[in-house]
Amino acid sequence: MMEQTGEEIDWDRCPADFEDFPPSIHTAMNIYNSLGNRIAADIGYMGKDWTNLELLLEIYKIDKGIEREWCIDVLLFLDGETIRDSQQRMKAEHDKLRKK
């Protein structure tokens, strides 16, 4: 698109690609996507179902220690962002319905 406008590409403004992240982030994302979602009709997304976390950590060979703490921190960050996004969408839909 930048080429069509004649502008030079500013690589500092380009979003990171999945391959740009370290393998530990890839593993955390795979675990996150393997966890089930908890959803309620009137609330929306309530977060991940953490029931299978220990099993997934074993499968991906995430041992106790710093690597496990890092992985769990990434998982909690991802879940928090997804919950926040869901709350914003639910609020926007609620506000839209109120205006009618």
C-alpha positions as CSV (number, residue, x, y, z in Angstrom):
1,M,0.0,0.0,0.0
2,M,2.9,2.3,0.8
3,E,4.3,1.7,-2.6
4,Q,1.0,2.8,-4.2
5,T,1.2,6.2,-2.4
6,G,4.8,6.7,-3.2
7,E,5.9,6.8,0.5
8,E,8.8,4.8,1.9
9,I,8.1,2.0,4.3
10,D,8.7,3.0,7.9
11,W,9.7,-0.4,9.4
12,D,9.5,1.0,13.0
13,R,5.7,1.6,12.5
14,C,5.1,-1.9,11.1
15,P,3.5,-4.4,13.5
16,A,5.6,-7.3,14.6
17,D,5.1,-10.6,12.8
18,F,4.5,-13.8,14.7
19,E,8.0,-15.1,13.6
20,D,9.6,-12.1,15.2
21,F,8.8,-13.4,18.7
22,P,10.9,-15.9,20.6
23,P,9.9,-19.6,20.8
24,S,8.7,-19.1,24.4
25,I,6.0,-16.8,23.1
26,H,5.0,-19.3,20.4
27,T,4.7,-21.9,23.1
28,A,2.6,-19.7,25.4
29,M,0.4,-18.8,22.5
30,N,-0.1,-22.5,21.6
31,I,-1.0,-23.2,25.2
32,Y,-3.4,-20.2,25.4
33,N,-5.2,-21.2,22.2
34,S,-5.5,-24.8,23.6
35,L,-7.3,-23.6,26.8
36,G,-11.1,-23.5,26.7
37,N,-13.1,-20.2,26.9
38,R,-15.6,-19.3,29.6
39,I,-18.4,-17.3,28.1
40,A,-21.7,-16.1,29.6
41,A,-24.5,-14.6,27.5
42,D,-25.1,-11.5,29.5
43,I,-21.4,-11.0,30.5
44,G,-19.4,-12.1,27.5
45,Y,-16.0,-13.6,27.7
46,M,-15.0,-14.3,31.3
47,G,-11.6,-15.7,30.7
48,K,-9.9,-19.0,30.0
49,D,-10.7,-22.2,31.6
50,W,-7.5,-23.0,33.4
51,T,-8.4,-26.6,34.3
52,N,-6.0,-28.2,31.7
53,L,-3.1,-25.8,32.3
54,E,-1.0,-28.3,34.2
55,L,-1.5,-31.0,31.5
56,L,-0.6,-28.5,28.8
57,L,2.5,-27.3,30.6
58,E,3.6,-31.0,30.9
59,I,2.9,-31.6,27.2
60,Y,5.0,-28.6,26.2
61,K,7.7,-29.6,28.7
62,I,7.5,-26.3,30.7
63,D,9.4,-27.2,33.9
64,K,9.0,-25.4,37.2
65,G,11.1,-22.2,37.5
66,I,11.6,-19.1,35.5
67,E,10.4,-20.5,32.3
68,R,7.1,-21.6,33.8
69,E,6.6,-18.2,35.5
70,W,7.3,-16.4,32.2
71,C,4.8,-18.6,30.4
72,I,2.1,-18.1,33.0
73,D,2.8,-14.3,32.9
74,V,2.3,-14.3,29.2
75,L,-0.9,-16.4,29.5
76,L,-2.3,-14.0,32.1
77,F,-1.5,-11.0,30.0
78,L,-3.2,-12.5,26.9
79,D,-6.3,-13.4,29.0
80,G,-6.5,-9.9,30.5
81,E,-6.3,-8.3,27.1
82,T,-9.0,-10.6,25.7
83,I,-11.3,-9.9,28.7
84,R,-10.7,-6.2,28.3
85,D,-11.5,-6.3,24.6
86,S,-14.7,-8.4,25.3
87,Q,-15.9,-5.9,27.9
88,Q,-15.4,-3.0,25.5
89,R,-17.3,-4.7,22.8
90,M,-20.1,-5.7,25.2
91,K,-20.3,-2.1,26.4
92,A,-20.4,-0.7,22.9
93,E,-23.3,-3.1,22.0
94,H,-25.1,-2.2,25.2
95,D,-24.7,1.5,24.4
96,K,-25.9,1.0,20.9
97,L,-29.0,-0.8,22.1
98,R,-29.7,2.0,24.6
99,K,-29.7,4.7,21.9
100,K,-32.5,2.9,20.0
